[in-house]
């Protein structure tokens, strides 16, 4: 069956005479219309009870863009085109567009290479790609979540993760506790000084940061002097007191955690991390992508926006490593879904020390796109299958 959007009536129609079709969480009826000449037809997969699947990509408003859509538009475009090829109606929308029965969203047109505004049925799946932590803490976002629940839409990944909340949740598990560096919340100078005295070399990370932004390292030397390094420059201090008097205002402006630095195993003289992509499928959290990021311009982080470099996972791969990564992924998915709500997709940054032990640095509930094409292709496939599974759980997915 095909559907099309009629601009004058702002309505969706299908092209199969005597056919029935219902769309989205409100089971909105899509009616037949005979006249569809010169219309762009979209092939639709029909699921049980004459249903089509509707996926809404939730993002924030960005007035600087023509479409008004914020966030990762490249990911939204790729996902929209892929799902469309598999008969799934997909659109992007902003939170303030939600209404009781329908909303205005944007469908990506491969013909014009633009986002086209349309009146859309309520989605079955709301794929949360809000790019702003501040927006997610707003009253407006709370109203969006309530609206989603009231209309029985399925929320896919409820929110960003707080690094310290993540640590507190994961450390309760005996297996995962062995893969977590000692960590504490930065509450005041006394607790930081004690932690630094115990571990000598530590990281300071914003609890609500991403992509390596705002990360620092502190090294306490045997003579009591301190080296304080950011991604771009370093400073030295004669003692902790002078350091704290200089930096406390900046460090207490936002929530930070302190974490013991592991001594990383190096590759070609540089530290490296594993980046794994994980998706839920039929009760399990499966690793669907494995990559390696190596530092280059600085040794604090391996993030590519901070100068990190891609390295093939296959060069380091072993059966033992694959098994360890799979076990970590499964446990993280189980625990964090219980803590914050269902996580259908996430990525994990994992470091390796000189002894070969693995350490979880961060879990990302809204993974960025991977540079590896194979991983991204796998991601789209698993998202498609999972959207179908969540909406029509009794189906066999091919």
C-alpha positions, -999 to 999 in steps of 0.1 A, spaced: 0 0 0 11 36 -7 3 68 12 6 104 2 2 138 18 -24 162 4 -12 197 11 -45 216 7 -64 194 32 -33 188 53 -42 151 54 -26 117 47 -44 93 23 -38 58 10 -42 46 -25 -58 12 -20 -95 12 -27 -115 -7 -1 -84 -9 21 -82 0 57 -53 18 74 -47 32 108 -16 52 120 1 59 152 -6 57 189 -41 72 185 -49 47 156 -58 76 134 -76 65 103 -59 71 70 -86 73 44 -86 63 7 -84 89 -20 -86 81 -56 -70 112 -70 -33 109 -63 -17 120 -96 15 141 -93 17 131 -56 48 117 -40 38 81 -30 54 65 1 53 27 3 40 16 37 44 -18 55 11 -30 69 12 -46 103 -16 -65 121 -50 -49 125 -43 -27 94 -17 -7 113 12 13 99 42 22 122 48 58 129 81 70 145 86 105 158 121 119 164 118 143 193 142 172 192 143 209 203 136 241 184 165 259 167 156 293 152 189 294 132 178 266 109 153 268 81 133 239 94 136 251 130 148 217 140 177 214 165 199 184 171 218 160 148 199 165 115 223 142 97 213 113 120 176 123 116 179 123 78 197 90 76 172 73 100 142 88 82 153 76 48 162 42 61 129 37 79 110 50 49 126 24 27 111 -2 51 76 12 50 77 32 83 65 67 84 91 88 102 92 125 111 111 149 133 92 172 157 98 197 185 82 194 219 61 225 216 44 210 185 26 183 205 -12 186 206 -39 163 220 -46 142 188 -21 153 162 9 175 157 30 193 131 62 176 122 88 174 94 92 146 69 125 145 51 120 146 13 147 128 -7 134 146 -38 141 181 -25 167 172 2 146 193 26 124 188 57 88 193 47 63 204 73 32 182 75 3 175 99 13 141 114 -5 114 134 8 108 169 38 85 168 39 50 182 75 55 191 90 87 204 128 85 198 142 111 222 170 130 206 166 163 226 202 177 224 200 199 255 203 188 291 189 222 302 158 216 281 153 182 295 152 197 330 125 222 320 89 222 329 80 221 292 99 188 288 81 174 318 48 183 302 59 166 270 67 134 290 33 135 306 16 140 272 35 110 258 24 88 287 -12 100 286 -15 90 249 3 57 253 32 65 231 64 46 237 93 68 249 126 55 236 154 66 259 139 89 286 168 113 292 205 121 293 225 103 319 242 119 349 277 105 353 275 102 390 240 87 390 253 62 365 283 54 388 261 50 419 237 26 401 264 5 384 286 1 415 258 -18 433 264 -47 409 293 -70 420 304 -77 384 304 -40 373 319 -27 404 352 -43 393 350 -22 361 345 12 377 374 35 388 371 49 424 348 79 421 334 105 444 312 136 440 330 169 443 312 186 472 339 208 487 376 213 490 381 189 519 366 159 500 386 167 469 419 171 488 413 137 506 405 120 473 436 135 456 458 125 485 445 89 482 450 86 444 475 112 434 463 114 398 426 121 392 401 133 367 375 160 372 344 154 350 312 174 348 284 151 359 262 164 330 289 169 304 296 152 270 322 148 243 351 155 267 340 191 274 350 205 308 373 176 318 405 183 338 432 162 353 451 169 386 484 153 395 498 156 430 536 154 430 556 139 459 567 174 470 530 185 473 529 206 441 499 202 418 496 200 380 462 210 367 455 203 331 426 210 307 423 199 271 442 231 260 466 241 287 482 233 320 489 251 353 510 244 383 503 252 420 526 251 450 499 233 471 463 223 473 452 254 491 464 278 464 448 255 438 415 255 455 414 292 461 420 298 424 397 272 409 369 266 435 345 291 420 346 275 385 345 240 399 315 246 421 295 263 394 284 230 381 283 194 395 316 176 391 328 142 400 364 132 408 377 99 395 409 80 399 430 81 367 438 46 355 473 41 339 462 34 304 476 8 281 490 27 251 489 21 213 516 37 192 525 58 222 489 71 228 460 61 251 430 45 236 394 37 245 368 12 233 335 27 221 307 1 219 272 6 206 244 -14 223 208 -22 214 180 -40 232 166 -70 214 141 -95 228 152 -93 264 189 -88 258 213 -59 253 235 -68 224 267 -51 213 260 -40 177 291 -19 171 327 -19 183 352 8 177 385 22 191 394 59 196 430 69 201 442 102 215 465 124 193 468 161 202 464 156 240 463 126 264 433 136 285 405 123 263 402 103 230 370 120 217 373 128 180 360 164 185 390 168 208 415 155 183 410 117 188 417 93 159 399 62 147 416 28 150 403 -5 138 388 -27 166 398 -58 147 435 -50 154 428 -55 192 400 -80 191 400 -112 210 374 -137 222 380 -127 258 376 -90 250 344 -96 230 330 -116 259 339 -89 285 324 -61 264 292 -82 259 289 -88 297 294 -52 305 268 -41 279 242 -65 292 246 -55 329 247 -18 321 215 -21 301 197 -40 328 207 -18 357 203 16 340 169 7 325 157 -1 360 171 32 373 160 57 348 136 40 324 139 18 293 171 23 274 168 8 239 201 22 226 232 34 243 270 35 239 297 29 264 332 44 266 356 18 281 393 22 290 419 -5 294 448 -2 319 483 -16 316 472 -49 332 444 -54 306 415 -46 330 386 -27 315 370 4 331 337 20 323 342 58 318 308 68 305 274 55 293 257 77 267 220 74 263 220 94 231 250 81 211 265 103 185 269 89 150 299 66 145 324 74 118 325 37 108 299 32 81 294 -5 90 285 5 126 260 31 115 244 7 90 240 -18 118 226 8 140 198 17 116 189 -19 112 187 -26 149 167 6 155 142 -4 129 138 -39 143 135 -25 178 108 0 169 88 -28 154 94 -51 184 83 -24 209 51 -16 190 42 -51 177 59 -74 202 43 -105 189 58 -102 154 87 -121 139 111 -95 127 130 -102 95 
